[in-house]
Amino acid sequence: MQDGPEPTAWPAYADPPGSRRPIRRMLGPVAALVGLGTTVAGARYGHTPHRPLMLVDGVLIAGGFLAAVYAGRRTGPPARLAMLAGLYLAAAAFAVLVADPRGLGVLAYPIIASVVLLPPLWTRVIGTLVAVIEVALSWWLRGTPSWDVALLLMFVAYVLTGINQLSRTVAELRAARDEIATLSVAAERARVARDLHDVLGHSLTTITVKTALARRVLESGAEHARAVAEIRDAERLSRDTLEEIRATVSGYRRASLTAELAGARSALRGAGIGARLPLSADDVRADLREPFAHVLREGVTNVIRHSGAGACEVRIGPTFIEIRDDGTATAPPRPGTGLTGLTERLATVGARLDAGPLTGGGFRLAATVPQEAET
């Protein structure tokens, strides 16, 4: 069963997400030891006239301890302090009934509760003060300081707070690891979606153009050889697309700017759009070739599908790529998967995407590296 919400806890000491709270898993056995320890102590000091009160006080200490460590985390700071104050008073009363400063060793149990309910610094300060008081009282009443009890109290205060902080750190690291895993899955899904959009958008557009052209040729009853060639191209492109999809899913797909130039030239001509493209892209900076290939693919796909253009020009330089057409686009495109994906790709290499209509008609899509990023 999960714990309920923790109201108004000390912010610095709230449970981290995913915390398994190993300290509280140990509290059942520790609580049993509380009862056993107080009972044994009562039997040891059975010669005192306060033995019944000691046993009652031991039961109160055990009950208060259980209430503090199990119910205290569901309360706010005032209720926690009240629980701990009552527990410390019961433990101090036990030492008074024993009439021996070493009886202050029972204060280890409220200190354990403090480990669970208070910030670490508070617990260490309280443990140190109790240890100092125990040494001073034993020295005053018996002439010899009782270091064993003082060391026990210091051990409980410092070592258990350290263990608790370590467990919290481990829980936070687990939560961070889970978050990183979630983000990695989301990033991989975004990559696959972006790559599939690039592959399918361009390939299906080209296949549609080629099959439509083949249909028109066949319907006209002429140039059957050209229709067959277009169908063969569409078939080849379909196979290539399947291979690209497999590579995308497996994470091994890398876009080639040279291959995209050849594909763009073929797709534009098949769509009846005049194409002016560079013959090579050898002067493009190495780290920009792959993202520029995606820009070219997206730009040419949009020219074929949306622009109604008669001509398309592609310009490429070491740190820029530009696709222009003479179509009828009059407004910037809505930011969809394609342009969003391009923006994300270009951001990884310090480049910027610009898209919008041209003053004299047509549309321009460009990716550039700002001069300050080149230096």
C-alpha positions in Angstrom: 0.0 0.0 0.0 1.4 3.4 -0.8 1.7 6.2 1.7 -0.8 9.0 1.6 0.2 12.5 0.6 2.6 14.3 2.9 1.1 17.7 4.0 3.3 20.7 4.6 6.5 18.7 5.1 9.8 20.4 5.4 10.6 20.9 1.6 14.2 19.9 2.0 13.2 16.6 3.6 10.2 15.5 1.6 10.2 12.0 0.2 11.7 11.9 -3.4 9.6 10.4 -6.2 10.0 6.7 -6.3 11.6 6.5 -2.9 11.5 3.0 -1.4 12.3 4.3 2.1 14.6 1.5 3.3 14.8 3.1 6.7 11.1 2.7 7.3 11.2 -0.9 6.2 13.5 -1.5 9.1 11.2 0.2 11.7 9.2 -2.9 12.5 12.2 -4.8 13.8 13.5 -1.7 15.5 10.2 -1.2 17.2 10.3 -4.7 18.5 13.8 -4.0 19.9 12.4 -0.9 21.6 10.0 -3.0 23.6 12.6 -5.7 24.3 15.1 -3.1 25.4 12.8 -1.3 27.8 11.6 -4.6 29.3 15.1 -5.8 29.9 16.1 -2.5 31.3 13.1 -2.6 33.7 14.2 -6.1 34.8 17.8 -5.0 35.3 16.8 -2.2 37.6 14.1 -4.2 39.3 15.4 -3.4 42.7 14.1 0.2 42.4 10.6 1.0 43.8 9.6 2.4 40.4 9.7 -0.8 38.4 6.0 -0.8 37.4 6.3 2.9 36.3 9.3 2.0 34.3 7.5 -0.8 32.5 4.5 1.5 31.8 6.9 4.2 30.5 8.6 1.6 28.3 5.3 0.8 26.7 4.7 4.5 26.2 8.0 4.9 24.6 7.4 1.9 22.2 3.9 3.2 21.4 5.1 6.7 20.8 7.9 5.5 18.7 5.6 3.5 16.5 3.2 6.4 16.2 6.0 8.8 15.3 7.7 6.8 12.6 4.5 5.4 11.0 2.0 8.2 11.4 4.3 11.2 11.8 5.2 11.4 8.1 1.5 12.1 7.3 1.4 15.2 9.6 2.8 18.7 9.3 5.8 20.1 11.2 3.9 21.1 14.4 2.4 17.7 14.9 5.7 16.1 14.3 7.4 18.3 16.9 4.7 17.5 19.4 5.1 13.7 18.8 8.8 14.0 19.2 8.6 16.2 22.3 6.3 13.6 24.0 8.7 10.8 23.0 11.8 12.6 24.3 9.9 13.4 27.6 8.9 9.7 28.0 12.5 8.6 27.4 13.9 11.2 29.9 11.3 10.1 32.5 12.6 6.6 32.0 16.2 7.7 32.8 14.9 9.6 35.9 13.0 6.5 37.1 16.2 4.4 36.6 18.1 7.0 38.6 21.2 6.5 36.5 22.5 8.8 33.7 23.1 5.7 31.6 19.3 5.3 31.4 19.5 8.2 28.9 20.5 5.6 26.4 16.8 5.0 25.8 16.9 8.4 24.1 18.3 6.6 21.1 14.7 5.7 20.2 13.4 9.2 19.9 16.6 10.1 18.0 15.7 7.3 15.5 12.3 8.8 15.1 13.9 12.2 14.6 15.9 10.7 11.7 12.6 9.9 10.0 10.7 13.1 10.8 13.2 15.9 11.0 15.8 17.4 8.6 19.2 15.8 9.1 20.9 18.8 10.7 18.2 19.0 13.4 18.7 15.3 14.2 22.4 15.7 14.5 22.2 18.7 16.7 19.7 17.0 19.0 21.8 13.9 19.2 24.9 15.9 20.0 23.1 17.8 22.8 21.7 14.7 24.3 25.1 13.0 24.3 26.7 16.0 25.9 24.0 16.1 28.6 24.5 12.4 29.3 28.2 12.8 29.7 27.8 15.8 32.0 25.2 14.1 34.2 27.2 10.9 34.6 30.3 12.9 35.4 28.4 15.0 37.9 26.5 12.2 39.6 29.0 9.4 39.4 32.4 11.2 39.0 33.0 9.2 35.8 31.7 10.1 32.3 29.7 7.4 30.6 31.2 7.5 27.1 29.5 4.3 25.9 26.0 5.7 26.0 27.2 9.0 24.6 28.8 7.2 21.7 25.6 5.2 21.1 23.6 8.4 20.9 26.1 10.0 18.5 26.1 6.9 16.4 22.4 6.9 16.1 22.2 10.6 15.3 25.0 10.7 12.7 25.2 7.3 11.1 21.4 6.8 10.6 20.9 10.3 9.2 23.8 9.5 6.8 22.1 6.2 5.8 18.8 7.9 5.3 20.3 10.6 3.2 22.1 8.0 1.1 18.9 6.1 0.6 17.2 9.3 -0.5 20.0 10.0 -2.9 19.7 6.5 -4.4 15.9 7.0 -4.7 16.5 10.4 -6.5 19.0 8.7 -8.8 16.5 6.0 -9.6 13.8 8.6 -10.4 16.3 10.5 -12.6 17.2 7.3 -14.4 13.6 6.6 -15.0 13.0 10.1 -16.3 16.0 9.8 -18.6 14.7 6.5 -19.9 11.3 8.1 -20.5 12.9 11.1 -22.3 15.0 8.8 -24.4 12.0 6.8 -25.5 10.2 10.1 -26.4 13.2 11.3 -28.3 13.5 8.1 -30.2 9.8 8.2 -31.1 10.2 11.8 -32.3 13.2 10.7 -34.4 11.3 7.9 -36.0 8.2 10.1 -36.7 10.4 12.8 -38.2 12.3 10.3 -40.4 9.2 8.5 -41.5 7.6 11.8 -42.4 10.7 12.7 -44.5 10.8 9.3 -46.2 7.1 8.8 -46.8 6.3 12.4 -47.7 8.8 12.6 -50.5 8.6 9.1 -51.8 4.8 8.9 -51.8 4.6 12.2 -53.6 7.1 11.1 -56.2 5.3 7.7 -56.6 2.0 9.6 -57.0 3.4 11.8 -59.7 4.9 9.0 -61.7 1.9 6.7 -61.5 -0.4 9.6 -62.5 1.9 10.4 -65.4 1.9 6.7 -66.5 -1.9 6.7 -66.3 -2.2 9.7 -68.5 0.2 8.3 -71.0 -1.8 5.0 -71.1 -5.1 6.8 -71.4 -3.8 8.8 -74.4 -2.8 5.6 -76.2 0.6 6.8 -77.0 4.2 6.5 -75.7 3.6 3.2 -73.9 7.4 2.9 -73.4 7.4 6.0 -71.4 4.5 4.8 -69.3 6.3 1.5 -68.6 9.5 3.5 -67.6 7.5 5.6 -65.2 5.9 2.6 -63.6 9.3 1.0 -63.3 10.6 4.1 -61.6 7.6 4.1 -59.2 8.3 0.4 -58.5 12.0 1.0 -57.8 11.1 4.0 -55.6 8.7 1.9 -53.6 11.4 -0.7 -52.9 13.8 2.0 -52.0 11.3 3.5 -49.6 10.7 0.1 -47.9 14.5 -0.1 -47.3 14.6 3.4 -46.0 11.7 2.7 -43.6 13.6 -0.4 -42.3 16.7 1.6 -41.8 14.8 4.4 -40.1 13.2 2.0 -37.6 16.5 0.3 -36.9 18.2 3.7 -36.5 20.8 3.3 -39.3 19.3 5.6 -41.9 21.6 8.5 -43.0 20.5 11.0 -45.6 22.9 11.8 -48.5 22.8 15.3 -50.0 24.2 14.0 -53.3 21.5 11.3 -53.5 18.8 13.8 -52.6 20.0 16.1 -55.4 19.6 13.3 -58.0 16.2 12.3 -56.5 15.0 15.9 -56.5 16.0 16.4 -60.2 14.1 13.2 -61.2 11.0 14.1 -59.1 10.7 17.6 -60.4 11.1 16.5 -64.0 8.5 13.8 -63.5 6.1 16.4 -62.1 6.7 18.6 -65.2 8.5 21.3 -63.1 11.6 22.9 -64.5 14.6 22.1 -62.3 17.8 24.1 -61.8 19.9 22.2 -59.3 23.7 22.1 -58.7 25.5 19.1 -60.0 27.3 18.4 -56.7 27.3 19.4 -53.1 31.0 18.8 -52.4 31.6 22.3 -51.0 28.9 21.9 -48.2 30.4 21.7 -44.7 30.5 18.0 -43.7 28.3 18.3 -40.6 25.7 20.2 -42.6 25.2 17.7 -45.4 22.8 15.4 -43.7 20.5 18.1 -42.3 20.6 20.0 -45.7 19.6 16.7 -47.4 16.5 16.7 -45.3 15.8 20.3 -46.1 16.2 19.6 -49.8 13.8 16.6 -49.6 11.2 18.5 -47.7 11.4 21.6 -49.9 11.1 19.7 -53.2 8.3 17.6 -51.8 6.4 20.8 -50.9 7.1 22.3 -54.3 5.6 19.3 -56.0 2.6 18.8 -53.7 1.5 22.4 -52.9 3.0 25.1 -55.0 1.6 24.7 -58.5 5.0 25.9 -59.6 6.5 25.6 -63.1 10.1 26.0 -62.1 12.2 25.3 -59.1 15.7 26.5 -58.3 18.1 25.1 -55.7 21.2 26.9 -54.5 23.7 25.3 -52.2 26.8 26.8 -50.5 29.2 25.8 -47.7 26.8 26.9 -45.0 23.4 27.4 -46.7 20.8 25.8 -48.9 17.9 27.6 -50.6 14.9 26.2 -52.5 12.9 28.7 -54.6 9.8 28.2 -56.8 7.5 30.3 -58.9 4.3 28.9 -57.5 1.3 30.5 -56.1 2.0 30.3 -52.4 1.0 33.6 -50.7 1.3 32.8 -47.0 3.8 31.0 -44.8 3.0 27.4 -44.3 1.5 26.2 -41.1 4.2 24.8 -38.7 3.6 21.1 -39.2 5.6 17.9 -38.7 7.9 18.6 -41.7 9.1 22.2 -40.8 9.1 21.4 -37.1 11.4 18.4 -37.8 13.7 20.4 -40.0 14.0 23.1 -37.3 14.9 20.5 -34.7 17.5 18.9 -37.1 19.1 22.2 -38.0 19.3 23.4 -34.4 21.6 20.5 -33.6 24.2 22.0 -36.0 23.6 25.7 -35.2 21.6 26.4 -38.4 18.4 28.3 -38.8 15.3 27.6 -41.0 13.5 30.3 -42.9 10.3 29.8 -44.9 7.9 32.2 -46.6 6.5 33.6 -49.8 8.6 35.8 -52.1 7.6 39.4 -52.9 7.2 38.8 -56.6 5.5 35.4 -56.2 6.6 32.0 -55.4 8.0 30.5 -52.2 11.4 30.2 -50.5 12.7 27.7 -48.1 16.2 28.2 -46.8 18.6 26.9 -44.1 21.6 28.9 -43.1 24.2 29.0 -40.4 24.5 32.5 -38.9 27.8 34.2 -39.2 28.4 34.2 -35.5 27.9 30.4 -35.4 30.5 30.0 -38.2 33.3 31.6 -36.3 
